[in-house]
Amino acid sequence: METDNALETVEPYVRQLREEGWCVLDGVIPADVVGEVREEVETSEADYNAFSKEHGRWERNVISFMPKFAEHLANDRLLTTIRQLLGTQVRISQTEYKIRPPHYELVRAYHSDFPYDLNQKWHISQPFPSAVIGITTLWMLSEFTTENGGTWIVPKTHIDLRNPRGKEDGIGDRNPLDGEMQAIGSAGSVLIMDSRIWHSNAENPSAGKRTAVVVRYAPWWLNLELFGVNTATIPGETFDKFPEDVRLLYEHRAESREPTVWI
Ligand SMILES: O=C(O)CCC(=O)C(=O)O
């Protein structure tokens, strides 16, 4: 449970999230371990792809391939911040690699995330209710800069009833947008966004990889049983090795394990 001190520490971030729809929390993964976490994520993507090719794309949850990274997902400052917006009981809805190779070219593709992504079958219809129903976190495992693909965001759009993917809204998800900016931060920082905020990946003209993982958090009551890579399961033995507070976030994906936390 959050202490008064923890709440006080995150208060500026919570305020920025409510007002601007985003913030960057630095030092979530300590500087002395972020290098090995980055290496795990970069090297495991090939293993994940090979496994999924052999056994099926929805067979094993991505998080099973990155146990070192998983250890950080219940970070106290991060979860205290998220719980201020989603309520105390939260679960992880989606986990995906977001590694941009060197010289990656991209036209913008602005969108909001689940459950507000209008290109997905399972989305809330416009006008979106005035409520936070998802938090998207982008874990910067290499530094994010304006030269290597720092995520495009348009501050304050979490309260805009239009959407870049709204057919009637005339915005166009491939266009540069007024007020857009790139989120930057040192390795180990986390970009936290209200999932409604308009955001897009960016080109990476640099010679290095931009390495990140996206982890989306949802309130306990949101239906997450939608077919796809994110309902893929975690082997019981892998799940057992996660710290207890991380197991709480992923219990709905554990194979052959009786639910304990949510019962
Ligand atoms: O990789 C990025 O910078 C953005 C990723 C993104 O747009 C998303 O995961 O929804």
The ligand as a Gaussian input file, in Angstrom:
#p B3LYP/6-31G(d) Opt

LIG

0 1
 O        7.970000       2.784000     -30.021000
 C        7.482000       3.906000     -29.880000
 O        8.159000       4.925000     -29.785000
 C        5.974000       4.094000     -29.833000
 C        5.242000       2.803000     -29.699000
 C        3.759000       2.951000     -29.826000
 O        3.247000       3.829000     -30.459000
 C        2.899000       2.001000     -29.128000
 O        3.408000       1.026000     -28.588000
 O        1.665000       2.195000     -29.096000

